[in-house]
Amino acid sequence: MSSLHPLPEGSVTSPKGFLASGVHAGLKDDGSADFALLVSQHPCTAAGVFTQNRVRAAPVVYDESVLNERPGRLRGVVMNARVANACTGEQGLAAAADMARAAEAALQLPARSMLVLSTGVIGVPLPMDKIAAGIAAAGPRMTADGGVSAARAIMTTDTRPKHCAVRVEAAAGAVTVGGIAKGAGMIHPNMATMLAILTTDAAVDVGTLREVLRRVADRTFNAITVDGDTSTNDTVLLLANGASGVTLARDHEAGRAFEEAVAHVARELALMIVRDGEGATRFVEITISGASTESLARDVGRAIARSSLVKTAVAGGDPNWGRILAAAGAGGFPIVPERLRLAVRRHGDGGGSGGGWIVLAAGGAAASYDESAARAVFASPEIAIRLDLGMGGAEATVWTCDLSEQYIRINAHYRS
């Protein structure tokens, strides 16, 4: 048997052997932290998943090449905010490589052992003088409790740092999984303006690490959306340094417990992103049940979650259930209107599949319900929506937030 134990103020440096820091390097005008380093004291196996946007930032291209070349000999990540180093051509690719080399040289690490993450404005050259200043300042300040400062340093429109860690105990021994993330806008499945780093002190082979990250990302980071836009820089990394002395095999109980721990941290970080969505006033959980396959359930959920009409209805506290059904049907999925059953409740209310639910529509038409009760649900800070397709036994959950006037104000002036 295994159990998860959340760690107070846990972060990417909660696993043994990881050090981090976050400093001001002059990229942000307000003097706040804008540059971070994360380094393992031991070589890491590593895996990554990246944006599906065909316009890909230089750090994404660089990291993929390093992970393909030496996935078992990584040592850390160098990160900056404010400048995405995206759409910067050959100059940007060279800058990403130079950023990694500068960090490796300063920390006396092997060549091509550092990965690179950048976030911020697209189309702006990376200011290498400020990157060099950041490396010089961050290197001496790395500590075993520096993960939270690193999380702060990669924030852009985020209002708070995002970090989490758990310890998992199994027969093979105790290991820790931690993580940090940033993201508030330009968030959509298949990654988003989102950066996330997950770490563990377990020893895990590269093949297992890749499989675990792919499965976990699909059910967590790829199951959130804020605005339907997929960024150029989206990256999730998973680094395992083996400092705990516990080796995990994919088919053993400890391996399953490890994946559960990775999923827990990833889910917590993903939900932090949604709750911190730009201008968000309401958090929305959408569960699609009764589907023929899990992938169909997730696709229908995503269609509802990214609908501007659904999101603005939520922002206005309006139980306009027709928008939800229309969004579900607009994607061309093989659903039958007469089989649909739509219900809502305050997120966290009730128990079981029937507790606290208000059925708004059934058989593809309006159900008999209390309008004032439905409005009260849609006016609450956290809303749960359940749509049963009546087609099978599979289900999936996605998460989103409302679309408010504040979102427009933030993004209308993003560069200024």
Summary of the structure (lengths in Angstrom):
residues: 416
radius of gyration: 21.7
end to end distance: 53.0
largest distance: 68.9
contacts: 1616
relative contact order: 0.14
helix: 34%
strand: 27%
